[in-house]
Structures are given as structure tokens and as C-alpha cells.
Amino acid sequence: MRIPARFAPILFSALLSAIMVCIVSAFVLGISRGVDAGFPAQWLRSCITTWPVAFPTVAIVAPWVRRVIGRVTA
């Protein structure tokens, strides 16, 4: 099953934000609270609460960043 190309920007934003939220929240939780038996549940809760902020942020900011990069690169 292939997804139409018109959905590429939304899929890009969803995947990039999900990956970044998972990595950053694990890092921050590990640094601030340490890794213990409750870490996976805390990490999942952190991902679930921060992804709704990260997704629209990436969706809005990514086109602007692409334009800026296009202007400053040859």
C-alpha cells in the first residue's frame, strides 16, 4: 500500500517529530531521573504528552527551515 505524495509533508512531520520526541524524552528522563524499573512507563508518558506539541511545531517550522537552507546554500 502506498500513500499519495500529497501527504508527504504531513508524514514527514509525523515521523520526524515522533523520532525526535522518543530520543529526546529518553535522554532527558535518563539524565534527570535516572534509569530504573519505572523508566519505560515514564518515558512512554513523556512521549505521549510531548508529541502533540512536537508534531504541529515540525509541520509549521519545517517549510520555513527548508526555505532558509535553500537561501544560504549554493
C-alpha positions as CSV (number, residue, x, y, z in Angstrom):
1,M,0.0,0.0,0.0
2,R,1.4,3.4,-1.0
3,I,0.4,6.7,0.4
4,P,-0.2,9.6,-2.1
5,A,2.7,12.0,-2.4
6,R,0.4,14.9,-1.4
7,F,0.6,13.6,2.2
8,A,4.4,13.6,2.2
9,P,4.8,16.8,4.3
10,I,2.4,15.5,7.0
11,L,4.1,12.1,7.1
12,F,7.5,13.7,7.2
13,S,6.4,15.9,10.2
14,A,4.7,13.0,12.0
15,L,7.7,10.6,11.6
16,L,10.4,13.2,12.4
17,S,8.6,14.5,15.4
18,A,7.9,11.0,16.7
19,I,11.6,10.0,16.4
20,M,12.8,13.2,18.0
21,V,10.3,13.0,20.9
22,C,11.3,9.4,21.6
23,I,15.0,10.2,21.6
24,V,15.0,13.5,23.4
25,S,12.5,12.4,26.1
26,A,14.5,9.2,26.8
27,F,17.7,11.3,27.1
28,V,16.1,14.0,29.4
29,L,14.4,11.4,31.6
30,G,17.6,9.4,31.9
31,I,19.6,12.4,32.8
32,S,17.1,14.0,35.2
33,R,15.6,10.9,37.0
34,G,17.9,8.1,36.1
35,V,17.1,4.7,34.5
36,D,15.2,2.4,36.9
37,A,12.2,0.0,36.7
38,G,9.7,2.8,36.2
39,F,11.7,4.3,33.3
40,P,9.7,2.8,30.4
41,A,6.3,4.0,31.8
42,Q,7.7,7.5,32.5
43,W,9.3,7.5,29.0
44,L,6.0,6.5,27.3
45,R,4.0,9.1,29.3
46,S,6.6,11.7,28.3
47,C,6.3,10.8,24.6
48,I,2.6,10.8,24.6
49,T,2.4,14.2,26.3
50,T,5.0,15.9,24.2
51,W,4.3,14.6,20.7
52,P,1.1,16.6,20.3
53,V,3.3,19.7,20.7
54,A,6.2,18.5,18.5
55,F,4.1,17.3,15.6
56,P,2.5,20.7,14.7
57,T,5.7,22.5,15.5
58,V,7.6,20.4,12.9
59,A,4.8,20.8,10.4
60,I,4.8,24.6,10.7
61,V,8.6,25.1,11.1
62,A,9.9,22.6,8.5
63,P,8.9,24.5,5.4
64,W,10.4,27.7,6.8
65,V,13.7,25.9,7.6
66,R,13.8,24.4,4.1
67,R,13.5,28.0,2.6
68,V,16.2,29.3,4.9
69,I,18.5,26.5,4.0
70,G,17.7,27.0,0.3
71,R,18.8,30.6,0.6
72,V,22.1,30.0,2.4
73,T,23.3,27.1,0.4
74,A,24.6,27.0,-3.1
